[in-house]
Amino acid sequence: MLFRTLISTEELEKNINNPDWVIVDCSFYLDDIHKGRQDYLVSHIPGALYAHLDDDLSGPAISGVTGRHPLPSVEAIADTLSKMGISQHNQVVVYDARGGAIAAVRLWWILRWLGHDNAAVLDGGLIKWLSEGRPISSNIETSSTRKFVPKPHSEYIAGVNEVDFARNSPLHSVIDARAEERFAGINEPIDPIAGHIPGAINLPYEYLLSADGNFKPADELRRIYSQLLKGKQAKNLILYCGSGVTSIMHILAMEHIGISGARLYIGSWSEWITDKHRPIAAI
């Protein structure tokens, strides 16, 4: 059985020693970029490798040009994935300490963008795994290099000009996945300018999760997106957040319930505000 969106802790533990599976810990904290790696060294799911959002899953940020977490080059990320032992034959499972929202979904999306669909996010993340008393390890994990052959899907990405068009189009929707206070411009803890892209709709990614940190049941997710899409095609939906990471939670949730085609604005808010001529809205 292949897993392409979410995987349960039970299913992962069943396959924890499967040589065809690659498990990756992507734990990351925006307020302490070293903590995720440090926590991983103390304890992680047995066999899991570690991928750092800044060092492994992003390219160099260029001040005044890109967002905080631009994509790495295809060549660079393909090399990283090869060193992790990922090829087209592997099932990949990614997780982090926040239910997937911080960096696990980034690696999940990158794999899909590069043509590797057999990747899944651990539902509930490391928090659920630990709460259930499942095994952990502090071993230094290694992997055998395999050849990852990228087949990029450019259609998964929306550029800034497409976002500018979509925000004024009745056939499109631009969705901001950040918290309500950030969207409203009331509080901006990370980026230098507060507010949102005019015309965008706010749907914080937290709305997709139950109180226990798992994704909500499929029928609840379908209700959310039925109200959001209002008959629009998923390909006309563009997601953004602060730097193109947490907004992927929406893409994951939609793929999980069979709605494909939504695009990601990688640069997100942190790129939008680099040009003073781009409009900004606040509530």
C-alpha positions in Angstrom: 0.0 0.0 0.0 1.3 3.5 -0.9 0.7 6.6 1.2 0.5 9.9 -0.6 -1.1 12.4 1.8 -1.4 11.3 5.5 -0.3 8.3 7.4 -1.2 7.2 10.9 1.2 6.5 13.7 0.0 2.9 13.7 0.8 2.4 10.0 4.2 4.0 10.3 5.2 1.8 13.3 4.2 -1.3 11.3 6.7 -0.3 8.6 9.4 1.3 10.7 12.0 -1.3 9.7 10.9 -1.5 6.0 14.1 -1.0 3.9 12.1 0.7 1.2 10.8 3.4 3.4 12.6 6.7 4.2 11.5 8.6 7.3 12.5 12.2 7.7 12.2 14.5 10.8 11.7 18.1 9.7 11.2 19.7 13.1 11.9 23.4 13.0 11.1 26.5 15.0 11.0 30.0 13.5 12.1 31.6 16.8 15.0 29.2 17.3 16.4 27.7 14.1 18.7 25.4 15.9 16.2 23.8 18.2 14.7 21.3 15.7 18.1 19.7 15.0 19.0 19.7 18.7 15.8 18.0 19.6 16.2 15.5 16.9 19.6 14.5 18.3 18.0 13.9 21.7 15.1 11.8 20.4 13.5 10.9 17.1 11.5 8.2 15.5 13.9 5.2 14.9 15.6 5.4 11.6 14.5 8.9 10.8 16.9 11.3 9.1 16.8 15.0 9.6 16.1 17.8 7.2 16.5 21.4 8.1 14.1 24.0 6.7 16.7 26.6 6.0 19.7 24.4 5.2 18.1 21.6 3.3 14.6 22.6 2.1 15.2 26.2 1.0 17.5 28.1 -1.3 19.4 31.3 -0.3 17.1 34.2 0.6 17.9 37.4 -1.3 17.1 40.5 0.6 14.6 42.7 -1.1 13.9 40.1 -3.8 12.7 36.7 -2.4 10.7 35.6 0.5 12.2 34.1 3.6 12.2 30.5 2.3 12.6 30.4 -1.5 12.8 27.0 -3.1 16.2 25.4 -3.5 17.4 24.8 -7.1 16.2 21.6 -8.6 19.8 20.4 -8.7 20.5 21.2 -5.1 17.3 19.5 -3.7 17.8 16.5 -5.9 21.3 16.1 -4.5 19.9 16.4 -0.9 17.2 13.8 -1.6 19.7 11.4 -3.2 21.9 11.6 -0.1 18.9 10.8 2.0 18.5 7.6 0.0 15.3 8.6 -1.8 14.6 7.3 -5.2 11.3 6.8 -7.2 10.9 3.4 -5.5 10.8 4.6 -1.9 7.8 5.4 0.3 8.7 8.6 2.2 7.2 9.6 5.5 7.8 13.1 6.9 7.0 14.5 10.3 7.8 17.4 12.6 7.0 18.4 16.2 4.0 20.5 15.1 1.7 18.1 13.3 3.4 18.8 10.0 2.7 22.5 9.8 6.1 23.9 10.0 8.4 22.0 7.8 7.2 18.4 7.2 4.6 19.7 4.7 7.4 21.6 2.9 9.3 18.4 2.2 6.1 16.6 1.2 5.2 19.3 -1.3 8.8 19.4 -2.7 8.7 15.7 -3.3 5.4 16.0 -5.2 6.7 19.1 -7.1 9.6 17.0 -8.2 7.4 14.1 -9.3 7.6 11.8 -6.3 4.1 11.2 -5.2 4.7 8.4 -2.7 5.2 10.7 0.3 3.0 11.2 3.3 2.9 13.4 6.4 2.6 11.7 9.8 -0.9 12.7 11.0 -0.5 14.3 14.5 3.3 14.4 14.1 5.9 13.6 16.7 3.6 14.9 19.5 1.1 12.1 18.8 3.8 9.5 18.4 5.3 10.3 21.8 1.9 10.6 23.5 1.1 7.0 22.4 4.4 5.7 23.9 5.8 4.6 20.5 9.5 3.9 20.2 12.1 6.7 20.0 15.8 6.7 19.3 18.9 8.9 19.8 21.0 7.0 17.3 23.0 8.8 14.7 21.1 7.7 11.6 22.7 7.1 8.2 21.4 6.3 4.7 22.7 4.7 1.5 22.8 7.2 -1.4 20.3 6.5 -4.1 19.7 8.4 -7.3 16.8 10.8 -7.2 15.6 11.9 -10.6 13.6 15.1 -10.5 10.6 15.7 -12.8 9.5 19.2 -11.8 5.8 20.2 -12.1 6.0 23.9 -12.9 2.2 24.1 -12.8 2.2 23.6 -9.0 3.7 27.0 -8.5 2.1 30.5 -8.8 4.3 33.5 -9.4 3.8 37.0 -8.0 2.2 38.3 -11.2 -0.3 35.4 -11.2 -1.2 36.2 -7.6 -1.6 39.9 -8.6 -4.0 38.8 -11.3 -5.9 36.2 -9.3 -6.6 38.6 -6.4 -8.8 40.7 -8.8 -10.3 37.8 -10.7 -13.9 36.5 -9.9 -12.8 33.1 -11.2 -9.9 32.8 -8.8 -9.2 32.9 -5.1 -6.1 33.8 -3.1 -6.0 32.2 0.3 -3.9 33.5 3.2 -3.2 30.6 5.7 -1.7 32.8 8.5 -3.4 33.5 11.8 -6.2 36.0 11.8 -4.3 38.7 13.7 -1.5 38.6 11.1 -3.9 38.7 8.2 -5.6 41.7 9.9 -2.4 43.5 10.4 -2.9 43.6 14.2 0.2 41.6 15.0 3.1 40.7 12.8 5.8 38.8 14.8 8.0 37.8 11.9 7.9 40.1 8.8 8.7 43.8 8.8 5.3 44.9 7.4 1.9 43.8 8.6 -1.3 43.2 6.6 -2.3 41.0 3.7 -2.5 40.8 0.0 -5.7 42.8 -1.0 -8.5 40.5 -2.2 -7.2 37.5 -0.3 -9.4 35.4 1.9 -8.1 34.3 5.3 -8.4 30.7 6.3 -5.8 29.9 9.0 -4.3 26.4 8.6 -5.1 25.7 12.2 -8.8 25.4 11.2 -7.9 22.1 9.4 -6.8 20.4 12.7 -8.8 18.9 15.5 -8.0 19.7 19.1 -5.7 16.6 19.3 -3.5 18.0 16.5 -4.7 15.5 13.8 -6.3 16.6 10.6 -10.1 16.8 10.9 -12.1 14.0 9.4 -12.5 14.0 5.6 -16.2 15.0 5.7 -15.4 18.1 7.8 -12.5 19.0 5.4 -14.9 18.6 2.4 -17.4 21.1 4.1 -14.6 23.6 4.6 -13.4 23.5 1.0 -16.9 23.4 -0.5 -17.6 26.7 1.2 -14.2 28.0 0.2 -14.3 27.1 -3.5 -17.9 27.9 -4.1 -17.8 26.1 -7.4 -14.4 27.4 -8.5 -11.9 25.0 -9.9 -9.1 24.0 -7.5 -6.5 25.0 -10.1 -7.7 28.6 -9.7 -6.9 28.6 -6.0 -3.6 30.1 -4.9 -2.3 29.5 -1.3 0.2 31.7 0.6 1.3 32.3 4.1 4.4 34.1 5.5 7.1 32.3 3.5 5.4 29.5 1.6 5.5 26.7 4.2 2.4 26.5 6.4 0.0 27.2 3.5 0.9 23.8 2.1 -1.3 22.4 4.9 -4.2 23.4 2.7 -2.8 21.7 -0.3 -2.2 18.5 1.7 -5.7 18.6 3.1 -7.3 19.1 -0.3 -5.2 16.3 -1.9 -6.2 14.1 1.0 -9.9 14.5 0.1 -9.4 14.3 -3.6 -9.2 17.9 -4.6 -6.2 18.5 -6.8 -4.7 21.4 -8.5 -4.3 24.2 -6.0 -1.1 26.2 -6.5 1.4 27.5 -4.0 2.8 31.1 -4.0 6.3 30.2 -2.8 7.4 33.8 -2.0 4.2 34.5 0.0 3.8 37.6 2.2 7.5 37.9 2.9 8.1 38.3 -0.9 5.1 40.4 -1.7 6.2 43.1 0.7 9.7 43.5 -0.9 8.2 45.7 -3.6 6.8 49.0 -2.3 4.5 49.3 -5.3 2.6 46.2 -4.4 -0.6 47.1 -2.5 -1.2 46.0 1.1 -4.4 45.7 3.0 -5.3 45.5 6.7 -8.5 45.3 8.7 
